């Protein structure tokens, strides 16, 4: 039986991290810390999601003046629906497998 | 990986991994250099995602974490950059289904060109059409000819060389003979054995009992009289002394007519 798309443990971790603030904008490093995924695993997932328009990207002006803008990510309505579906179907609940970050940071 | 060592701050010694490194730290600089190369190559800007990874590097805490971020992301960034490189106009002009065919053809032609160049300039394979070098080289042997090396090392006694001369039919007929005399040598074959400057030449490459007599052809037997090799010329003989037409018949050969030195037989 072919594997359902978007159900790899890594993708589920990314979904779970994004769903912690489904409306919010997330940064790459914060997502990496939240999911425990290295950049080389996290970014290909983000790139695929953005390509399928499940994720919106934007360059966000830095809060500290003089710093370059940061790339930020937000689930689209389609993305939120798919993420909720995939996370809900995963057993055991993937939320329990998400390593809690030592210092939670929410990008906003 | 980096040891992640930071400033010698006693207050942080209990936290060896995640303490921040000064912006100019070696691990940070190495991480930044690696990721910048992967993201941008020689361009001023990388792809959207590459630049995003590079920007986030500034947010990563600690030298070791920064290195981990850069090493892990470099491959992703590099692939993303290659994916976005514009196709060259030549490739774009070829319809997509034909590209593998064109690619194979292009490889074939480039290889053929390169081999032809090498064949003419550096090394070539020659076919032995006559028996004048028997038994060392038989008719039909293929020999590998070095066309450059002998110009650097110079020729030595016993070398087998190819050269061209006018044989009356063709102005640049190729011959293959053995070098037995160099400029200034006095060659003679009186008594049936080759002598150089009065000393018998050790010709262990010849079959036992070979007699070196006067040359074949129109020249008289007086050819076995001593002859001095002029400057810039060489004295050459074929190993098959009974039939070889060589310096006994046409005299010494100009060194600059030599085209190559035989390295060995490829197949016989």
Contacts between the chains, C-beta under 8 A, distances in Angstrom:
chain1	res1	chain2	res2	distance
A	27	B	56	6.7
A	27	B	59	7.1
A	28	B	52	6.0
A	28	B	53	6.7
A	28	B	56	4.3
A	29	B	56	4.4
A	29	B	59	4.5
A	29	B	60	5.8
A	29	B	69	7.6
A	32	B	56	7.9
A	32	B	69	7.5
A	38	B	68	6.3
A	38	B	69	7.4
A	38	B	72	3.8
A	38	B	73	7.7
A	39	B	53	5.8
A	39	B	56	7.6
A	39	B	69	5.0
A	39	B	70	7.9
A	39	B	72	4.7
A	39	B	73	3.5
A	39	B	76	7.0
A	40	B	71	7.9
A	40	B	72	3.6
A	40	B	73	5.4
A	40	B	74	7.7
A	40	B	75	5.7
A	40	B	76	5.0
A	41	B	72	7.3
A	43	B	49	6.0
A	43	B	52	7.7
A	43	B	53	6.1
A	43	B	73	6.3
A	43	B	76	5.0
A	43	B	77	7.9
A	44	B	76	5.6
A	46	B	49	7.7
A	47	B	49	5.5
A	47	B	80	7.1
A	57	B	48	7.2
A	57	B	52	7.9
A	67	B	58	7.4
A	68	B	55	5.8
A	69	B	55	7.5
A	70	B	52	7.8
A	70	B	55	5.6
A	70	B	56	7.1
A	70	B	59	7.7
A	71	B	48	7.3
A	71	B	49	7.8
A	71	B	51	7.3
A	71	B	52	3.3
A	71	B	55	6.3
A	71	B	56	7.3
